[in-house]
Amino acid sequence: MRHNDLGGAAFSQEEVTTGFGATPPGIVLSGNRVIIIYGDDATEGDIAAINMKYGLTNPQKLKLINGQSAVVSKSRLIDLVKEKKVKKVESDFEVYASPKPTKPSKPGGEDAQPTGQTVPWNMERINAYGGEPLERISSLPSGKGVGIAIMDTGIDIDHPDINVLGGINIINSAKSYDDDNGHGTHVAGIAAAKDNEIGTVGVAPDADIYAIKVLDRKGSGYISSIIAGIEWAISRNSDTSDGMYIDIINMSLGSNYRSDALEIAIDKASAEGIIIVAAAGNDGSDVDYPAAFDSTIAVSATDRYDNLASFSSRGPQVDVSAPGVEIYSTYKNGEYRTFNGTSMATPHVAGVIALMVEKDPALDIKGLKADKLQAACTDIGATGKDEKFGYGLIDAVKASGIN
């Protein structure tokens, strides 16, 4: 039975019966929330019977992993894991957006709205804009027709600088995917704020943006919500009736805890051709999950001098770096703010990959990992792939194959 790096979050029968009493060692049961993965032979009737037998409450089906999330009392956990139809049980850990700065700022002061369109320094640094004054490099693709899903706190659906074509609120399907935090809107603007002479501008201004709200107003959520969000994204690509198609999922969120259930979901999304780009993390140490999984593009953060941001996580899983310090972008309520974080670095990469997908719609995670991502970077730091910057700083011109 595989354990995660922090003491183990998935339990086998042997571990349950010999390793702990009421709660497994090293496990934080978030309100006794668990994810259950069932065996391939488990029927709907079997699952319903297990729900009743163990008094599982708030069961939420997770078809993508042949499982569900639920709340279980600690006293019933040992027997639940022994069920022959149950393949694995793991904690439904919390995930978080990166923290916002204590005093978010923007040009002109806290409450001033920009006049005209501002091209932030980071857009020039990744070679999406150039010249004096800064203008978009005319030969670059714009991400037209490429779908980017922002899996986050939602997106401000009325923001004049973002074209949100659709989405879902995984936390509460009865409510809108509108952003009640601001983090998701900021991320969306970096990836694809419109080139429209107001506010700011994104890497892929003509990309189709979708909101998958998995984090609440405090910027926190659960692994099970991410899995459900991935399932929704995959389902959009198989249902052509609504015109939605998602090529890329941006995950500016993370957890220190490994989840086998989440890895299964991400692997299935990758097999369906969806490219997942994830933040390395902001604790200055090991790369967070899901960025640490093989089937994601893990992004670290740099400053305007190409130094690794002091907060940025680092490790062998890092694939690429992008600006993540003093990043100006869209914010909730039609506003704009400046944030720091690998959360801000990640949508730069998602946006650049959108430019690549526009030119090569068949591009997938295997092609990126094989050689395409390396060719899309300017090597900084140690020569070759390294633990701080991966293959280097993402470069829009190189990514688009323009010499």
MARPA-470659 format. One line per field, with one value per residue (C-alpha): residue in one letter; x negated, z negated, y. Coordinates in nm, 2 decimals. Layout:
N
residuo [a_...]
px [X_...]
pz [Z_...]
py [Y_...]
//
This chain:
403
residuo [m_r_h_n_d_l_g_g_a_a_f_s_q_e_e_v_t_t_g_f_g_a_t_p_p_g_i_v_l_s_g_n_r_v_i_i_i_y_g_d_d_a_t_e_g_d_i_a_a_i_n_m_k_y_g_l_t_n_p_q_k_l_k_l_i_n_g_q_s_a_v_v_s_k_s_r_l_i_d_l_v_k_e_k_k_v_k_k_v_e_s_d_f_e_v_y_a_s_p_k_p_t_k_p_s_k_p_g_g_e_d_a_q_p_t_g_q_t_v_p_w_n_m_e_r_i_n_a_y_g_g_e_p_l_e_r_i_s_s_l_p_s_g_k_g_v_g_i_a_i_m_d_t_g_i_d_i_d_h_p_d_i_n_v_l_g_g_i_n_i_i_n_s_a_k_s_y_d_d_d_n_g_h_g_t_h_v_a_g_i_a_a_a_k_d_n_e_i_g_t_v_g_v_a_p_d_a_d_i_y_a_i_k_v_l_d_r_k_g_s_g_y_i_s_s_i_i_a_g_i_e_w_a_i_s_r_n_s_d_t_s_d_g_m_y_i_d_i_i_n_m_s_l_g_s_n_y_r_s_d_a_l_e_i_a_i_d_k_a_s_a_e_g_i_i_i_v_a_a_a_g_n_d_g_s_d_v_d_y_p_a_a_f_d_s_t_i_a_v_s_a_t_d_r_y_d_n_l_a_s_f_s_s_r_g_p_q_v_d_v_s_a_p_g_v_e_i_y_s_t_y_k_n_g_e_y_r_t_f_n_g_t_s_m_a_t_p_h_v_a_g_v_i_a_l_m_v_e_k_d_p_a_l_d_i_k_g_l_k_a_d_k_l_q_a_a_c_t_d_i_g_a_t_g_k_d_e_k_f_g_y_g_l_i_d_a_v_k_a_s_g_i_n]
px [0.00_-0.15_-0.17_-0.20_-0.50_-0.32_-0.23_0.02_0.37_0.50_0.57_0.57_0.74_0.41_0.31_0.65_0.65_0.29_0.19_0.43_0.72_1.00_0.80_0.51_0.17_0.08_0.43_0.64_0.99_1.15_1.48_1.45_1.47_1.34_1.31_1.41_1.29_1.50_1.39_1.48_1.75_1.93_2.29_2.51_2.70_2.38_2.29_2.63_2.62_2.27_2.40_2.69_2.48_2.22_2.44_2.25_2.38_2.37_2.25_2.14_2.09_1.75_1.81_1.47_1.29_1.57_1.62_1.78_1.70_1.89_1.88_1.82_1.78_1.43_1.58_1.71_1.40_1.22_1.51_1.57_1.22_1.27_1.57_1.49_1.64_1.43_1.09_0.95_1.05_0.86_0.91_1.09_0.82_0.86_0.70_0.62_0.56_0.23_0.27_0.34_0.11_0.20_0.27_0.35_0.25_0.29_0.17_0.33_0.41_0.64_0.97_0.85_0.96_0.71_0.75_0.69_0.52_0.21_-0.03_-0.20_-0.57_-0.52_-0.36_-0.67_-0.89_-0.73_-0.77_-0.39_-0.42_-0.71_-0.82_-0.77_-0.50_-0.43_-0.21_-0.12_-0.37_-0.15_-0.25_-0.16_0.15_0.42_0.56_0.87_1.09_0.90_1.08_0.92_1.10_1.00_1.05_1.06_1.29_1.50_1.47_1.64_1.90_1.96_1.60_1.56_1.21_1.29_1.51_1.65_1.84_1.97_1.89_2.02_2.03_1.92_1.96_2.32_2.48_2.78_2.56_2.36_1.99_1.94_1.63_1.68_1.31_1.12_0.84_1.00_1.08_0.72_0.59_0.83_0.72_0.35_0.44_0.69_0.79_0.92_0.72_0.98_0.81_0.93_0.78_0.51_0.45_0.38_0.15_0.42_0.68_0.90_0.92_1.25_1.27_1.47_1.51_1.50_1.57_1.42_1.30_1.52_1.51_1.22_1.02_1.05_1.21_1.17_1.00_1.34_1.45_1.15_1.23_1.59_1.46_1.24_1.53_1.74_1.46_1.43_1.81_1.81_1.58_1.80_2.12_2.12_2.46_2.35_2.05_1.81_1.47_1.20_0.84_0.66_0.74_0.55_0.52_0.38_0.44_0.28_0.23_-0.07_0.11_0.10_0.43_0.44_0.80_0.70_0.41_0.65_0.88_0.59_0.45_0.80_0.83_0.48_0.58_0.88_0.64_0.69_0.37_0.35_0.13_0.08_-0.09_-0.40_-0.31_-0.40_-0.57_-0.93_-0.98_-0.85_-0.61_-0.24_0.02_0.16_-0.15_-0.37_-0.18_-0.34_-0.04_-0.05_-0.27_-0.42_-0.49_-0.73_-0.73_-0.99_-1.03_-1.10_-1.48_-1.43_-1.51_-1.31_-1.05_-1.14_-0.80_-0.80_-0.81_-1.08_-1.18_-1.24_-0.87_-0.89_-0.85_-0.86_-0.87_-0.68_-0.64_-0.46_-0.57_-0.38_-0.14_0.14_0.46_0.84_1.03_1.38_1.64_1.49_1.17_0.80_0.53_0.16_0.09_-0.21_-0.22_-0.27_0.10_0.02_-0.27_-0.05_0.19_-0.10_-0.19_0.18_0.21_-0.11_0.00_0.33_0.13_-0.04_0.29_0.43_0.15_0.15_0.49_0.36_0.10_0.12_-0.06_-0.29_-0.40_-0.47_-0.67_-0.86_-1.01_-0.76_-0.77_-1.15_-1.14_-0.89_-1.13_-1.43_-1.67_-1.75_-1.93_-2.14_-2.19_-1.91_-1.61_-1.66_-1.45_-1.39_-1.29_-1.23_-1.32_-1.32_-1.11_-0.80_-0.84_-0.53_-0.74_-0.94_-0.62_-0.45_-0.75_-0.82_-1.18]
pz [0.00_0.10_-0.15_-0.08_-0.20_-0.51_-0.69_-0.46_-0.35_-0.19_-0.41_-0.33_-0.55_-0.71_-0.80_-0.95_-1.17_-1.29_-1.25_-1.45_-1.68_-1.62_-1.36_-1.15_-1.25_-1.06_-0.92_-0.96_-0.88_-0.77_-0.95_-0.89_-0.51_-0.31_0.06_0.12_0.44_0.51_0.69_1.05_0.96_0.72_0.83_0.76_0.52_0.34_0.29_0.17_-0.08_-0.20_-0.25_-0.47_-0.66_-0.77_-0.80_-0.54_-0.51_-0.23_0.03_0.36_0.65_0.83_1.14_1.29_1.02_0.96_0.61_0.40_0.12_-0.21_-0.58_-0.80_-1.17_-1.29_-1.48_-1.15_-0.94_-1.02_-0.92_-0.61_-0.48_-0.53_-0.29_0.00_0.25_0.12_0.30_0.11_-0.14_-0.18_-0.35_-0.15_-0.22_-0.19_0.09_0.10_0.33_0.26_0.00_0.12_0.01_-0.31_-0.12_0.25_0.46_0.81_1.00_0.87_0.52_0.36_0.52_0.84_1.17_1.45_1.74_2.08_2.10_1.89_2.03_1.71_1.70_1.69_2.04_2.18_1.98_2.13_2.48_2.55_2.58_2.69_2.84_2.71_2.62_2.54_2.80_2.87_3.10_3.41_3.54_3.22_3.20_2.96_2.83_3.05_3.02_2.74_2.41_2.08_1.76_1.45_1.16_0.87_0.66_0.97_1.21_1.20_1.47_1.53_1.55_1.87_1.93_1.93_2.16_1.96_2.19_1.92_1.61_1.30_0.93_0.80_0.43_0.47_0.81_0.72_0.72_0.98_1.05_0.99_0.79_0.42_0.34_0.62_0.67_0.96_1.15_1.10_1.24_1.54_1.63_1.65_1.89_2.11_2.02_2.34_2.56_2.56_2.46_2.10_1.78_1.85_2.11_2.09_2.26_2.48_2.51_2.75_2.56_2.44_2.07_1.84_1.47_1.25_0.90_0.65_0.38_0.15_0.06_-0.18_0.10_-0.03_0.09_0.11_0.32_0.41_0.56_0.79_0.90_0.97_1.16_1.38_1.45_1.56_1.79_1.95_2.00_2.18_2.44_2.51_2.52_2.83_2.78_2.57_2.78_2.49_2.53_2.27_2.38_2.07_1.70_1.49_1.12_0.91_0.60_0.40_0.10_-0.08_-0.08_0.20_0.32_0.53_0.62_0.76_0.95_1.11_1.22_1.36_1.55_1.70_1.81_1.97_2.15_2.29_2.42_2.15_2.05_1.67_1.55_1.18_0.93_0.76_0.43_0.20_-0.10_0.04_0.01_0.19_0.48_0.39_0.53_0.79_0.95_0.83_1.04_1.36_1.57_1.49_1.59_1.26_1.25_1.02_0.98_1.08_1.02_1.27_1.25_1.33_0.97_0.81_0.59_0.22_0.16_0.46_0.41_0.59_0.68_0.96_1.05_1.17_1.54_1.62_1.45_1.51_1.34_1.01_0.82_0.84_1.10_1.20_1.32_1.30_0.97_0.85_0.88_1.21_1.03_1.07_0.82_0.78_0.63_0.57_0.59_0.80_0.85_1.07_1.25_1.35_1.59_1.78_1.88_1.94_2.17_2.36_2.40_2.54_2.81_2.89_2.90_3.15_3.39_3.30_3.18_3.13_2.87_2.54_2.22_2.38_2.65_2.40_2.17_2.46_2.61_2.69_2.35_2.34_2.68_2.54_2.27_2.22_2.01_1.68_1.37_1.40_1.76_1.86_1.65_1.29_0.97_0.95_1.30_1.48_1.84_1.78_1.83_2.05_2.38_2.60_2.92_2.88_2.79_3.11_3.33_3.44_3.51]
py [0.00_0.33_0.62_0.98_1.19_1.31_0.99_0.83_0.93_0.61_0.31_-0.06_-0.32_-0.42_-0.06_0.01_-0.29_-0.27_0.09_0.30_0.32_0.57_0.77_0.66_0.81_1.12_1.16_1.47_1.37_1.70_1.67_1.29_1.35_1.07_0.96_0.60_0.42_0.11_-0.21_-0.25_-0.51_-0.28_-0.21_0.09_-0.14_-0.23_0.13_0.22_-0.07_0.04_0.40_0.27_0.01_0.26_0.56_0.76_1.11_1.36_1.11_1.27_1.04_1.06_0.86_0.94_0.74_0.49_0.63_0.89_1.13_1.11_1.18_0.87_0.85_0.75_0.45_0.30_0.37_0.04_-0.17_0.04_-0.03_-0.40_-0.41_-0.64_-0.40_-0.11_-0.07_0.22_0.49_0.82_1.15_1.42_1.68_2.05_2.24_2.61_2.90_3.08_3.35_3.70_3.99_4.17_4.49_4.43_4.72_4.87_5.17_5.49_5.35_5.10_5.21_5.38_5.22_5.22_5.46_5.30_4.96_4.87_4.61_4.47_4.40_4.03_4.02_4.17_3.94_3.63_3.78_3.82_4.20_4.42_4.75_5.10_5.15_4.79_4.62_4.26_4.09_4.09_3.75_3.57_3.35_3.49_3.16_3.19_2.89_2.73_2.66_2.73_2.63_2.82_2.58_2.82_3.05_3.13_3.42_3.76_3.69_4.07_4.18_4.39_4.25_3.88_3.68_3.40_3.16_2.92_2.72_2.54_2.58_2.25_2.36_2.45_2.37_2.59_2.90_3.09_3.03_3.41_3.49_3.57_3.58_3.75_3.49_3.31_3.64_3.75_3.41_3.43_3.78_3.67_3.39_3.57_3.93_4.09_4.32_4.59_4.92_4.90_4.75_4.50_4.22_3.85_3.60_3.46_3.74_3.55_3.22_3.09_3.10_2.87_2.89_2.57_2.70_2.45_2.69_2.90_3.26_3.19_3.03_2.67_2.35_1.98_1.72_1.57_1.90_1.91_1.55_1.65_1.96_1.75_1.51_1.81_1.93_1.59_1.57_1.90_1.76_1.46_1.67_1.89_2.03_2.33_2.43_2.41_2.25_2.26_2.21_2.33_2.33_2.59_2.48_2.77_2.57_2.29_2.07_1.92_1.58_1.33_1.19_0.87_0.95_1.29_1.14_0.89_1.18_1.38_1.09_1.03_1.39_1.38_1.06_1.26_1.52_1.79_1.96_2.04_2.32_2.35_2.58_2.44_2.60_2.89_2.74_2.75_2.38_2.07_2.09_2.07_1.84_1.82_1.99_1.70_1.45_1.33_1.42_1.79_2.09_2.22_2.59_2.78_3.16_3.42_3.80_4.07_3.99_3.62_3.52_3.24_3.40_3.34_3.17_2.95_2.57_2.39_2.03_1.78_1.80_2.16_2.18_2.55_2.89_3.22_3.56_3.55_3.86_4.19_4.06_4.31_4.16_4.16_4.12_4.07_4.34_4.47_4.58_4.52_4.41_4.32_3.97_3.75_3.37_3.06_3.10_3.40_3.22_2.93_3.11_3.26_2.90_2.80_3.10_3.02_2.66_2.80_2.97_2.64_2.46_2.71_2.62_2.25_2.13_1.78_1.89_1.69_1.64_1.38_1.61_1.89_1.67_1.51_1.82_2.10_2.26_2.27_2.44_2.70_2.82_3.04_2.85_3.04_2.92_2.60_2.48_2.24_2.13_2.22_2.21_2.58_2.68_2.35_2.40_2.78_3.08_3.04_3.23_3.31_3.36_3.05_2.85_2.97_2.88_3.23_3.32]
//
